Amino acid sequence: MERNWAGTYEYTAPRIVTATSVDDVRRVLAEPGRVRALGTRHSFTDLPDTTGTLVDVTGFAPEFELDEAAQTVTVPAGIRYGVLAVWLDERGWALRNMGSLPHINVGGATATGTHGSGDRNQVLSASVRALRYVGADAEVHDVRRGDPDFDALVVGLGAFGIVVALTLDVQPAFRVRQDIYTGVTWDRALAEYDALTSLAYSVSVFSRWEEPSVGYVWVKTRLDADDDPVPDTLLDGARALSGESPLGPEDNVTELAGVPGPWMLRLPHFRLDAQPSFGDEIQSEYFVDRAAAVAALNAIRPLGDGLRPDLYWTELRTAAADDLWLSPAYGRDVVIIHFTFFRHRPQAVAESIARIEAALQPFGARPHWGKVHGFDRAAIERVHPRLGDARVVFERLDPEGRFSNAHLERLGVREAR
């Protein structure tokens, strides 16, 4: 019995094959039947599943190709971000940003538009310079930034082939410190939301929708020197001097209390060598146009009393716009509203998600592709203006629907068969 990371979904595929090479993937695709890629199992739905064969791509050796002149690194799709980050930092290089969990694999995270935070930081997918995939013809194909299909394929949901390698942008390594601010009220946060989120390289707000305080503001400051000053106050809140975290014990999260450190040990919230997040959870997440951020957050606030019995935390983050057709930040800067729920009352969580989506519907919220949501084809088409264009590309590259599944057909990413 194979389940996702959080134990909330059991895969139904009758066969799972662990691939350790491109030739292994090609051999699977030389056989008839539907095929889907499986990574570190961080999707919360049937998105990766299939009625045919799941190809686990996490078995590839951690072999990387660094091109310092081009400022890129080429990596296996199944590699975890944290493993890659350690390797890069040892050589003086860095990724622009990371997600909260360093445990997620590069291929799955970029294929679903996963992200970190920061007003000027794009989702992780925007760092993809090129990708290599095995297509329905069992042949290897390469697509690069600027090629006709590139913007359709990067956030491609596995809908066109099995991605086996990606080339990512890198930059010189840098230092970061993390500080927690408490006491910031909703009134000040929403009155000066731009000041709040632009305070540092990456800013996250952890809230349980209580009043009057928003909760914890987690600030990641990129440093020129380890003794760079940071403000002691933030709006009407103050910097906590302890290493207190909203996300559990110190041995689970990356180091706080303003201790400078390398980018790869500060940009994620969680440590690679520890259990990420809470584990036993359901996640849901929505991307709202930055211009509608305050109105959208005010629409959620009245739901707080009903959400709290099943809510670990809501995390509020930001991301810059990109040009990738199915990116949740396509064409607009976004505020990201994330919910981590307990899983002991799944029906109550489903009802909460329905209320959240109803509240956010006027703002054109886009759901995270890999997390729980209630959108159907019509709802997805309303918020993703290039969905039809992407579907045409997927159908052309995979006319028999080998990489399709019930989830993609339910959302209109692939045509029903």
C-alpha positions in Angstrom: 0.0 0.0 0.0 1.7 3.2 -1.2 0.6 6.5 0.2 1.6 10.1 -0.2 3.9 11.8 2.3 1.1 12.9 4.7 -0.8 9.6 4.5 -3.9 11.3 3.1 -4.0 9.6 -0.3 -3.4 6.0 -1.3 -2.2 5.4 -4.8 -4.4 3.1 -6.9 -1.9 2.4 -9.7 -1.6 -1.4 -10.1 2.2 -1.0 -10.8 5.0 1.1 -9.4 8.4 1.0 -11.1 11.5 2.6 -9.6 13.6 4.1 -12.3 17.3 4.7 -11.8 18.1 5.9 -15.4 16.6 7.4 -18.4 16.7 4.0 -20.1 14.5 2.6 -17.3 11.9 5.2 -18.1 12.1 4.5 -21.8 11.6 0.8 -21.2 8.4 1.5 -19.3 7.1 3.8 -22.1 8.0 1.2 -24.7 5.2 -0.9 -23.2 1.5 -0.1 -23.7 -0.7 1.7 -21.2 -0.9 4.9 -19.2 2.1 6.1 -17.3 2.7 8.9 -14.7 5.7 10.2 -12.8 6.0 9.8 -9.0 8.4 11.9 -7.0 8.6 12.5 -3.2 4.9 12.1 -2.8 4.0 15.6 -1.6 0.8 16.0 -3.7 -2.3 15.7 -1.6 -4.7 14.4 -4.3 -4.9 11.9 -7.1 -2.9 14.3 -9.4 0.1 11.9 -9.8 -2.0 8.6 -10.0 -2.8 6.5 -13.0 -4.6 3.3 -14.0 -1.3 2.1 -15.5 2.2 2.4 -14.2 3.7 4.9 -11.8 7.4 5.6 -12.5 9.2 6.6 -9.3 12.0 9.0 -10.5 13.6 9.5 -7.1 16.0 6.6 -7.6 18.3 8.5 -10.0 21.8 9.1 -8.7 22.4 12.6 -7.3 24.6 13.7 -10.2 24.7 17.4 -11.0 26.2 19.4 -13.9 27.2 23.0 -12.9 27.9 25.5 -15.7 29.4 28.5 -13.9 29.6 30.6 -17.1 25.9 30.1 -17.9 25.0 30.2 -14.1 23.0 27.0 -14.4 22.9 23.5 -12.8 21.4 20.4 -14.5 19.8 17.9 -12.0 17.8 14.7 -12.0 14.0 15.5 -11.7 13.7 13.3 -8.6 16.3 15.0 -6.5 15.3 16.7 -3.4 15.9 20.5 -3.2 17.8 20.1 0.1 20.3 17.6 -1.4 20.9 19.9 -4.4 21.2 22.9 -2.2 24.0 21.4 0.0 25.9 20.4 -3.2 25.6 23.9 -4.7 26.5 25.7 -1.5 29.7 23.7 -1.2 30.7 25.1 -4.5 29.7 28.7 -3.8 26.4 28.7 -5.6 22.8 29.1 -4.7 19.2 28.8 -5.9 17.2 32.1 -5.8 14.6 30.6 -3.5 13.4 27.4 -1.9 10.1 26.1 -0.6 9.3 25.7 3.1 10.2 22.0 2.8 13.6 21.1 1.4 12.4 17.5 1.1 10.4 18.1 -2.1 11.8 16.9 -5.4 12.7 19.4 -8.1 10.6 17.9 -10.9 7.4 17.6 -8.9 7.7 21.1 -7.3 8.3 22.9 -10.6 5.6 20.9 -12.4 3.0 22.1 -9.9 4.1 25.8 -9.4 5.4 25.3 -5.8 7.1 28.3 -4.3 8.8 30.1 -1.4 8.0 33.7 -0.5 9.2 37.2 -1.4 7.7 40.1 -3.3 10.4 39.9 -5.9 10.8 36.1 -5.9 9.0 34.1 -8.5 7.7 30.5 -7.9 10.3 27.8 -8.2 9.2 26.9 -11.7 10.4 30.2 -13.0 14.0 29.2 -12.4 13.8 26.4 -14.9 16.0 27.1 -17.9 15.4 23.8 -19.7 13.9 20.4 -19.2 14.4 16.9 -20.6 11.6 14.4 -20.8 10.7 11.0 -22.2 7.6 11.4 -24.4 4.8 9.1 -25.5 7.1 7.8 -28.3 9.6 6.6 -25.6 12.2 9.0 -27.0 14.1 11.7 -25.1 13.1 15.3 -25.8 14.7 18.6 -24.7 12.9 22.0 -24.5 14.6 25.2 -23.5 13.5 28.7 -22.4 12.4 30.5 -25.5 11.3 27.4 -27.4 7.6 27.4 -28.6 6.3 24.9 -26.0 8.5 25.9 -23.1 5.9 28.1 -21.3 3.3 25.3 -21.5 5.6 22.5 -20.3 7.4 23.9 -17.2 4.3 23.9 -15.0 3.1 20.8 -16.9 1.6 18.6 -14.2 3.1 15.5 -15.8 0.6 15.8 -18.6 2.9 15.4 -21.6 5.7 13.0 -20.5 8.1 11.9 -17.7 10.5 14.7 -16.9 13.9 13.2 -16.1 16.2 16.2 -15.8 15.9 20.0 -15.4 18.4 22.9 -15.8 17.9 25.6 -13.2 19.2 29.1 -12.9 21.8 29.6 -10.1 23.5 32.6 -8.5 26.4 33.1 -6.1 25.8 31.8 -2.6 24.6 34.3 0.0 23.8 34.6 3.7 20.4 34.9 5.4 19.1 35.5 8.9 15.6 34.7 10.2 13.6 36.7 12.8 10.1 36.3 14.2 7.9 39.4 14.9 4.9 39.2 17.1 2.1 41.6 18.0 1.4 43.0 14.5 -2.3 43.6 14.4 -4.6 42.9 11.5 -5.6 46.6 11.3 -2.0 47.7 10.8 -1.0 44.7 8.6 -3.8 45.3 6.1 -3.5 49.1 6.2 0.3 48.8 5.3 0.4 45.4 3.6 3.1 46.4 1.1 5.3 47.6 4.0 4.8 44.3 5.7 5.7 42.0 2.8 8.5 44.1 1.4 10.4 44.2 4.7 12.9 41.6 3.6 13.9 39.1 1.0 11.2 36.6 2.1 8.3 37.3 4.5 5.7 34.8 5.7 2.7 35.4 8.1 1.5 32.5 10.2 -2.0 33.1 11.4 -4.9 31.3 13.0 -7.3 34.1 12.1 -7.6 35.3 15.6 -8.0 39.0 16.6 -6.4 41.4 17.0 -2.9 40.0 16.2 -2.2 38.3 12.8 0.0 35.8 14.7 3.7 35.4 13.8 5.6 37.2 11.0 8.6 35.1 9.9 11.2 37.4 8.2 14.2 36.1 6.1 16.7 38.9 5.5 19.4 38.5 2.8 22.7 39.8 4.2 25.6 41.6 2.7 27.4 41.1 6.0 26.5 39.0 9.1 26.3 42.2 11.2 23.8 43.9 9.0 21.1 45.5 11.2 17.4 44.5 11.2 14.6 46.5 12.6 13.5 45.8 16.2 9.9 46.8 15.3 7.5 45.9 12.5 4.4 48.1 12.2 2.9 47.8 15.6 4.8 44.6 16.5 8.2 43.8 17.8 11.0 41.3 17.0 11.1 38.3 19.3 14.5 37.7 20.9 14.0 34.0 21.4 13.9 31.2 18.8 10.2 30.6 19.3 8.6 29.2 16.1 4.9 28.6 15.1 5.9 25.4 13.5 7.1 23.2 16.4 10.3 22.4 18.2 13.7 23.9 17.4 15.0 20.5 16.2 12.4 20.6 13.4 12.8 24.2 12.0 15.8 26.1 10.5 17.6 28.3 13.0 15.8 31.5 14.1 16.6 34.3 16.6 18.6 36.3 14.0 21.5 33.8 13.7 23.2 34.3 10.2 23.7 31.3 8.1 23.9 30.0 4.6 20.9 30.5 2.3 20.1 26.8 2.1 19.8 26.5 5.9 17.6 29.6 6.2 15.3 29.9 3.2 13.3 26.7 4.0 11.3 26.7 7.2 12.1 23.0 8.0 15.4 21.1 8.3 16.2 18.5 5.7 17.3 16.1 8.5 14.0 16.3 10.4 10.3 15.4 9.8 8.9 18.2 7.7 5.8 20.2 8.8 3.3 18.3 11.0 3.1 15.2 8.8 -0.5 14.2 9.6 -2.2 16.9 7.7 -4.3 18.1 4.8 -3.1 21.2 2.8 -5.0 23.6 0.6 -3.7 26.8 -1.0 -4.8 29.7 -3.2 -3.1 32.4 -5.2 -4.8 35.8 -5.4 -3.9 38.8 -7.5 -1.7 41.1 -5.3 -4.0 44.0 -6.1 -6.9 42.2 -4.4 -4.8 41.0 -1.4 -6.4 43.1 1.3 -10.0 42.5 0.1 -9.3 38.7 -0.1 -7.9 38.5 3.4 -10.8 40.5 4.8 -13.1 38.0 3.1 -11.4 35.1 4.9 -11.2 36.7 8.4 -14.9 36.2 9.3 -14.4 32.4 8.7 -11.8 32.2 11.4 -14.0 30.8 14.2 -15.1 28.0 12.0 -11.7 27.2 10.6 -9.7 27.1 13.9 -11.0 23.7 15.2 -9.3 22.0 12.2 -6.5 24.4 11.4 -2.8 24.1 12.3 -1.9 27.3 10.6 -2.6 29.6 7.7 0.6 30.9 6.0 0.5 34.0 3.9 3.3 34.5 1.4 3.9 36.4 -1.8 5.4 35.8 -5.3 6.2 37.8 -8.4 4.5 37.3 -11.7 5.9 34.9 -14.4 5.0 33.9 -18.0 4.5 30.2 -17.5 1.0 29.3 -18.8 -0.2 27.1 -15.9 1.8 28.9 -13.1 -0.4 30.1 -10.3 1.4 33.4 -10.7 1.0 33.6 -14.5 0.6 37.3 -15.5 0.2 38.7 -12.0 2.0 39.3 -8.7 0.3 37.2 -6.1 -0.5 36.8 -2.5 -0.6 33.1 -1.5 -3.1 31.9 1.2 -2.1 28.5 2.5 -4.0 26.3 4.9 -2.6 23.3 6.9 -5.4 21.4 8.4 -5.5 18.5 10.9 -6.7 15.3 9.1 -8.8 13.8 11.9 -12.1 15.4 10.5 -11.8 15.2 6.7 -15.5 16.1 6.1 -15.2 19.2 8.3 -12.0 20.2 6.4 -13.8 19.7 3.1 -16.6 22.0 4.3 -14.0 24.6 5.4 -12.3 24.4 2.0 -15.7 25.0 0.3 -16.3 28.1 2.4 -12.8 29.4 1.7 -13.3 28.9 -2.0 -16.6 30.7 -2.0 -15.1 33.6 -0.1 -12.2 33.9 -2.6 -14.2 33.3 -5.8 -14.7 37.0 -6.5 -11.0 37.5 -6.5 -10.1 34.9 -9.2 -8.1 32.7 -6.8 -6.1 30.0 -8.4 -5.6 26.7 -6.4 -2.3 25.0 -5.9 -2.3 22.2 -8.4 -1.0 19.6 -5.9 -3.2 20.5 -2.9 -6.8 19.8 -2.0 -9.4 22.0 -3.7 -12.9 21.8 -5.1 -12.4 23.3 -8.5 -13.8 21.7 -11.6 -13.0 22.3 -15.3 -15.2 25.4 -15.6 -13.7 27.0 -12.4 -10.1 26.3 -13.5 -10.7 27.7 -17.0 -12.1 30.9 -15.4 -8.9 31.6 -13.5 -6.2 30.1 -15.8 -6.5 32.0 -19.1 -4.0 29.8 -20.9 -5.4 26.5 -19.9 -6.9 25.8 -23.3 -3.6 26.7 -25.0 -1.7 24.3 -22.7 -4.2 21.6 -23.3 -3.6 21.8 -27.1 0.1 21.4 -26.5 -0.4 18.3 -24.3 -2.8 16.7 -26.7 -0.4 17.3 -29.6 2.6 15.8 -27.7 0.5 12.9 -26.3 -2.4 12.2 -28.7 -3.3 8.9 -27.1 -3.5 10.3 -23.6 -0.8 8.1 -22.1 0.1 10.7 -19.5 -3.5 11.7 -18.8 -5.5 10.6 -15.8 -8.8 11.2 -14.1 -7.6 14.2 -12.2 -6.3 16.0 -15.3 -9.4 15.2 -17.3 -11.7 16.4 -14.4 -9.9 19.8 -14.5 -9.8 20.0 -18.3 -6.0 19.9 -18.4 -6.4 16.9 -20.7 -9.4 15.9 -22.8 -11.5 13.1 -21.5 -11.1 9.6 -23.0 
